[in-house]
């Protein structure tokens, strides 16, 4: 009787060991896939940073500053609101001149008249 119990318990333990090995293999495969995805995202992110650094260096500096503030514990919604308010109040000279010219009488009609001549 004890011999039968020992054989049964050995069989059960072997079955559990096989199940554990299979689950460990699945977890290793999932980890490998996740690490590959993360590596691809990092490479893509580095590529985008390099492109932005070449094309818009001031924006990259702004983004680095924002990242450092967020890492230190800043609130994302507060940072976004501050950025919107700052952009909304600072108009360039060119924007101001175009806005003033557009409000002069007859400019709208003249502009569209000239534009429609080419059609």
C-alpha positions in Angstrom: 0.0 0.0 0.0 2.8 2.4 0.9 4.6 1.5 -2.3 1.5 2.4 -4.3 1.2 5.8 -2.5 4.9 6.5 -3.1 4.5 5.7 -6.8 1.3 7.9 -7.0 3.0 10.8 -5.2 6.1 10.5 -7.4 3.8 10.6 -10.5 2.0 13.6 -9.2 5.2 15.4 -8.3 6.6 14.7 -11.8 3.4 16.0 -13.4 3.6 19.2 -11.3 7.3 19.6 -12.2 6.5 19.3 -15.9 3.7 21.9 -15.5 6.0 24.2 -13.7 8.7 23.8 -16.4 6.1 24.6 -19.1 4.9 27.7 -17.3 8.4 28.8 -16.7 9.2 28.5 -20.4 6.1 30.5 -21.3 7.1 33.2 -18.9 10.6 33.3 -20.3 9.1 33.6 -23.8 6.8 36.5 -22.7 9.8 38.2 -21.0 11.8 37.9 -24.2 9.0 39.3 -26.3 8.5 42.2 -23.8 12.2 43.0 -23.7 12.4 43.0 -27.5 9.4 45.4 -27.7 11.0 47.7 -25.1 14.3 47.7 -27.0 12.5 48.6 -30.2 10.6 51.4 -28.5 13.9 52.7 -27.0 15.6 52.7 -30.4 12.6 54.5 -32.0 12.6 57.0 -29.2 16.3 57.6 -29.5 15.9 58.1 -33.3 13.1 60.6 -32.7 15.1 62.5 -30.2 18.1 62.7 -32.6 15.8 63.9 -35.4 14.2 66.5 -33.2 17.6 67.6 -31.8 18.7 68.3 -35.4 15.5 69.9 -36.6 14.2 71.7 -33.4 16.9 71.9 -30.7 14.9 74.3 -28.6 11.9 71.9 -28.4 14.2 69.1 -27.3 15.6 71.3 -24.5 12.0 72.2 -23.5 11.1 68.5 -23.5 14.2 67.6 -21.4 13.2 70.3 -18.9 9.6 69.0 -18.8 10.9 65.4 -18.3 13.1 66.4 -15.4 10.2 68.3 -13.7 7.9 65.3 -14.1 10.6 62.9 -12.8 11.0 65.2 -9.7 7.3 64.9 -9.0 5.6 67.6 -11.2 2.0 67.2 -12.2 1.5 66.5 -15.9 -1.8 68.4 -16.2 -0.3 71.5 -14.5 2.7 71.4 -16.9 0.4 71.1 -19.9 -1.8 74.0 -18.8 1.3 76.2 -18.2 2.5 75.4 -21.7 -0.8 76.3 -23.3 -1.0 79.6 -21.4 2.5 80.5 -22.3 2.0 79.7 -26.0 -1.3 81.6 -26.1 0.0 84.8 -24.8 3.2 85.1 -26.8 2.5 86.2 -30.4 5.3 86.9 -32.8 5.6 90.3 -34.5 4.6 88.7 -37.8 1.4 87.3 -36.3 0.6 90.7 -34.8 1.1 92.5 -38.1 -1.0 90.0 -40.0 -3.8 90.3 -37.4 -3.8 94.1 -37.6 -3.7 94.1 -41.5 -6.5 91.6 -41.7 -8.8 94.0 -39.7 -8.3 96.9 -42.0 -11.4 97.7 -44.2 -11.3 96.1 -47.6 -8.3 93.9 -47.0 -10.4 90.7 -46.9 -12.2 91.5 -50.2 -9.0 92.6 -51.9 -7.1 89.5 -50.8 -9.8 87.1 -52.1 -10.1 89.1 -55.3 -6.4 88.8 -56.0 -6.5 85.1 -55.0 -9.4 84.4 -57.4 -7.7 86.1 -60.4 -5.3 83.2 -60.7 -8.1 80.7 -61.0 
